[in-house]
Amino acid sequence: MIARLRERFVRDDAGVTLPEMIVVMLVTSVILLAIGGMYLSTLQAQKTVSSLTGTTNSAQLVSRSIDDGIRNGVEIRALASGADGGQMLLVCTAGSKAAIDYAWQAWYYSPTGDGELRTKTFPKNSAPSAPNAASLASWTLLISNVKAQGPSSTVFTLNGDKNKATVQFSTFGEDTDSATIEFSTHLSPHPTYASGSEPCS
């Protein structure tokens, strides 16, 4: 009896064998790799969502800028084409100050590089023409990574009466799907101005 107990204690004190330790290490490694993979996937998904959210928010701010400019406008000029194949939308629009003052507000889509939308305001007596690459650098960049989605790869489209503009473009972040922006906006009704007294010239 005593010999049997002694043999059992000796067997229990023998510890873990090498094959058992290898199996435990393999199982632990598989579990840790699975957890690490899930963590990395979560980080990548979060980065993608953040990037797409940022570009979508920027695109919506651009849309609001154009919409506000046209709704406060009294005239939309014919679309102008740039040397780089871009488009300029030009609107005579009222400012936001108490005393109404008009100015030309322009938005320019340039397809060069990844595509970008820029804007600039000009005095009411100085309607601009489509900018070249050098002058475009002084315009305020609204958003980059833009692709035209309108007819014939255009961003801006005007109706026949030039009182309504349609804007169509998509924007994308780094390694993310694109978000498409499409809306139409029009000039609000304004009184008819006598010849020579128009707000812009």
C-alpha positions as CSV (number, residue, x, y, z in Angstrom):
1,M,0.0,0.0,0.0
2,I,2.7,2.4,1.0
3,A,4.7,1.5,-2.2
4,R,1.7,2.2,-4.3
5,L,1.1,5.7,-2.7
6,R,4.8,6.5,-3.2
7,E,4.6,5.5,-6.9
8,R,1.5,7.7,-7.4
9,F,3.2,10.8,-5.8
10,V,6.3,10.2,-7.9
11,R,4.1,10.0,-11.0
12,D,2.2,13.2,-10.1
13,D,5.5,15.1,-9.5
14,A,6.8,14.2,-13.0
15,G,5.3,17.5,-14.4
16,V,4.3,18.3,-18.0
17,T,5.9,16.4,-20.8
18,L,7.5,18.1,-23.8
19,P,4.7,17.0,-26.3
20,E,2.0,18.4,-23.9
21,M,3.9,21.7,-23.7
22,I,4.2,21.9,-27.5
23,V,0.4,21.3,-27.8
24,V,-0.4,24.0,-25.2
25,M,1.9,26.5,-27.0
26,L,0.3,25.7,-30.4
27,V,-3.2,26.2,-29.1
28,T,-2.2,29.4,-27.3
29,S,-0.5,30.7,-30.5
30,V,-3.6,30.0,-32.6
31,I,-5.9,31.8,-30.1
32,L,-3.5,34.8,-29.9
33,L,-3.2,35.0,-33.7
34,A,-7.0,35.0,-34.0
35,I,-7.4,37.8,-31.4
36,G,-4.6,39.8,-33.1
37,G,-6.3,39.4,-36.5
38,M,-9.6,40.5,-35.2
39,Y,-8.0,43.5,-33.6
40,L,-6.2,44.5,-36.8
41,S,-9.4,44.1,-38.8
42,T,-11.2,46.4,-36.4
43,L,-8.5,49.0,-36.6
44,Q,-8.6,48.9,-40.4
45,A,-12.4,49.1,-40.5
46,Q,-12.3,52.1,-38.1
47,K,-9.7,53.9,-40.3
48,T,-11.8,53.3,-43.4
49,V,-15.0,54.6,-41.7
50,S,-13.2,57.6,-40.4
51,S,-11.6,58.4,-43.7
52,L,-14.9,58.0,-45.6
53,T,-16.8,60.1,-43.0
54,G,-14.2,62.9,-43.3
55,T,-14.4,63.0,-47.1
56,T,-18.2,62.8,-47.0
57,N,-18.4,65.7,-44.5
58,S,-16.1,67.8,-46.6
59,A,-18.2,67.1,-49.7
60,Q,-21.3,68.1,-47.9
61,L,-19.6,71.4,-46.9
62,V,-18.7,72.0,-50.5
63,S,-22.3,71.3,-51.5
64,R,-23.6,73.8,-48.9
65,S,-21.1,76.5,-50.2
66,I,-22.4,76.1,-53.7
67,D,-26.0,75.9,-52.7
68,D,-25.9,79.0,-50.5
69,G,-24.0,80.9,-53.2
70,I,-26.6,80.1,-55.9
71,R,-29.7,80.6,-53.7
72,N,-28.4,84.1,-52.7
73,G,-27.4,84.8,-56.3
74,V,-29.1,86.9,-59.0
75,E,-27.2,85.7,-62.0
76,I,-25.4,82.5,-63.2
77,R,-22.9,83.0,-66.0
78,A,-22.4,80.4,-68.7
79,L,-20.0,77.6,-67.6
80,A,-16.4,78.3,-68.6
81,S,-13.9,75.7,-69.5
82,G,-10.3,75.8,-68.3
83,A,-7.1,74.8,-70.2
84,D,-6.8,71.7,-67.9
85,G,-10.2,70.5,-69.0
86,G,-11.9,71.8,-65.8
87,Q,-15.1,73.8,-65.3
88,M,-15.9,77.1,-63.7
89,L,-19.3,77.9,-62.2
90,L,-19.7,81.7,-61.7
91,V,-22.5,83.3,-59.7
92,C,-23.2,86.9,-58.8
93,T,-24.3,86.5,-55.2
94,A,-25.2,88.6,-52.3
95,G,-22.9,88.8,-49.2
96,S,-24.0,88.0,-45.7
97,K,-23.5,91.5,-44.3
98,A,-26.4,93.7,-43.1
99,A,-25.9,96.1,-46.1
100,I,-26.4,93.9,-49.2
101,D,-23.3,93.9,-51.3
102,Y,-22.8,91.7,-54.4
103,A,-19.7,89.9,-55.6
104,W,-18.8,87.2,-58.1
105,Q,-18.3,83.9,-56.5
106,A,-16.6,81.2,-58.5
107,W,-16.1,77.5,-58.0
108,Y,-13.6,75.6,-60.2
109,Y,-13.3,71.9,-60.7
110,S,-9.9,70.8,-61.9
111,P,-9.4,67.2,-63.1
112,T,-5.7,67.3,-62.8
113,G,-4.1,64.9,-60.3
114,D,-6.7,63.3,-58.2
115,G,-9.2,66.1,-58.9
116,E,-10.1,69.1,-56.8
117,L,-12.7,71.8,-56.2
118,R,-11.6,75.4,-55.4
119,T,-13.4,78.6,-54.9
120,K,-12.7,82.4,-55.0
121,T,-14.6,85.6,-54.6
122,F,-14.1,88.6,-57.0
123,P,-15.4,92.2,-56.9
124,K,-18.8,92.7,-58.6
125,N,-17.2,94.7,-61.5
126,S,-14.5,92.1,-62.2
127,A,-16.1,88.9,-63.5
128,P,-13.2,86.4,-63.8
129,S,-12.4,84.0,-66.6
130,A,-11.4,80.4,-66.1
131,P,-8.1,80.3,-64.2
132,N,-4.9,78.8,-65.5
133,A,-2.7,76.6,-63.3
134,A,-0.7,79.5,-61.9
135,S,-3.7,81.6,-60.9
136,L,-5.7,78.6,-59.6
137,A,-3.0,78.2,-56.9
138,S,-4.4,81.3,-55.2
139,W,-7.9,79.9,-55.0
140,T,-9.1,78.3,-51.8
141,L,-9.0,74.5,-51.9
142,L,-12.4,73.1,-50.8
143,I,-11.8,69.4,-51.4
144,S,-9.4,67.1,-53.2
145,N,-9.8,63.5,-54.5
146,V,-12.8,64.5,-56.6
147,K,-14.1,62.8,-59.7
148,A,-16.8,64.3,-62.0
149,Q,-20.0,62.3,-62.2
150,G,-22.1,64.5,-64.5
151,P,-22.6,64.2,-68.3
152,S,-19.4,63.9,-70.3
153,S,-17.3,63.9,-67.0
154,T,-18.5,67.3,-65.8
155,V,-19.3,68.5,-62.3
156,F,-21.6,71.4,-63.1
157,T,-24.6,71.5,-65.5
158,L,-26.9,74.4,-66.1
159,N,-30.4,74.4,-67.4
160,G,-31.4,76.4,-70.5
161,D,-32.5,79.5,-68.6
162,K,-29.3,79.5,-66.5
163,N,-31.2,79.8,-63.3
164,K,-30.6,76.3,-62.1
165,A,-27.4,74.3,-61.5
166,T,-26.9,70.6,-61.0
167,V,-23.7,69.4,-59.2
168,Q,-22.5,65.8,-59.5
169,F,-19.2,64.5,-58.2
170,S,-17.8,61.7,-56.0
171,T,-15.1,62.0,-53.5
172,F,-13.0,59.3,-51.9
173,G,-10.5,58.9,-49.0
174,E,-7.4,56.8,-48.8
175,D,-8.2,53.2,-49.7
176,T,-12.0,53.8,-49.2
177,D,-15.1,53.6,-51.4
178,S,-16.3,56.8,-52.8
179,A,-19.2,58.9,-51.7
180,T,-21.3,60.5,-54.4
181,I,-22.8,64.0,-54.1
182,E,-25.6,65.0,-56.5
183,F,-28.0,67.9,-56.1
184,S,-29.7,70.7,-58.0
185,T,-30.1,74.3,-56.8
186,H,-31.6,77.4,-58.3
187,L,-31.6,81.2,-58.1
188,S,-34.2,82.5,-55.7
189,P,-36.8,84.9,-57.3
190,H,-35.4,88.5,-57.4
191,P,-36.7,91.7,-58.7
192,T,-35.9,92.7,-62.3
193,Y,-33.1,95.3,-62.4
194,A,-33.1,98.1,-64.9
195,S,-30.4,98.1,-67.5
196,G,-27.2,99.4,-66.1
197,S,-28.2,98.9,-62.5
198,E,-27.6,95.2,-62.3
199,P,-25.8,94.0,-59.1
200,C,-22.8,92.6,-61.0
201,S,-21.3,93.4,-64.4
